[in-house]
Every structure is written in C-alpha cells, then in structure tokens.
C-alpha cells in the first residue's frame, strides 16, 4: 500500500480507538452521578418558588422564597417567617438574597431591607442603612450583597455602595460601622 493509504488506515484505526475509549469513559462516569432529589412544599419548603439559595459553613441549605426563609438539614425544613408580634423575627417573608460571612453571620436581603441573622440565638436584626440623615431610601432598592477579602460586607443600594464592618464574631449592630461610597 502507498504512504497515503497507510496514513489513512492508521488515522481511522486511531480514531476508532479514541472513540471507543471515550464511550467507555462516558458510560463509567455517568454511573457516578450523585442522585438528585426534588424537594418541594410537600417536604416542608415554605413555597414552591425559590428566589435565592445558599449552603452555609455548617452544611445547612438555605432557601429564600416569597413565603419565608427556609433552612434544610438534609431531612427536614425549619421555616422562619415574619411574626408581627415578635420584633426578633425576620422583618419580611420575601427573601431575595443570602450571604454567610466568614464569622458565620447570615446577611439577608428581604423585600423591605437588609437584615442580619444570628444563627446561635435565632434572632433577626434589621440593618439601619440610609442614603443620608434627612432622606430614607427605598428599601427594595438593595440589589447586591458581597463580602470582600478582609471581611467587609458591601451592599449596593440604587446607585450607591455601602461598606459595612462589624467586629468579628459580633452580632451587636451598635458596633456596626457603615460607610457610604459614591
């Protein structure tokens, strides 16, 4: 056979070997896919539409819905809802964003503002943010929540940014320092 025919034969043979080994790899890895479980309000989720999710450092799965904040331990849900007669309950049921900081504090954006949750005591505290001292802002304008490399929390409120610092491990909002960044 000519050089071209040998090259063609070799290329086809190598191609088949690669194809068969890829098929064997794919069938082996597809068997290793972890099982998926669909969880809904039938299992205790407060509402079927989840607006945000987060897994905390203890392994709990948190889900924010229009009907409350849900903590899932892998077996059951604990639902946190606003209670008009309890000032330490979550201030609103519509939870749109969650963030656990490096101290284990959970920052929550609800439809009416920013809240700090202390998981050790199960209490919620509204975080006092203002654009300036004379003019309150529209609480539903909070659109983003992030933690930076040194542990400060950044909040985007409309076109403004706020840098929040709270001493490590503290849940005392009287020690909260808020700096508006233009």
Secondary structure, DSSP 8 states (H G I E B T S, - for coil): --HHHHHHHHHHHHHHHHHHHHHHHHHHHHTT--------GGGT-S-S-EEEEEE-TTS-EEEEETTEEEEE-SS-EEEE---TT-TTS-S-S-EEEEEE-TTS-EEEEETTEEEEEETTTTEEEE----SSSS----GGGEEEEEE-TTS-EEEEETTEEEEEE--TT---GGG-EEEEE-
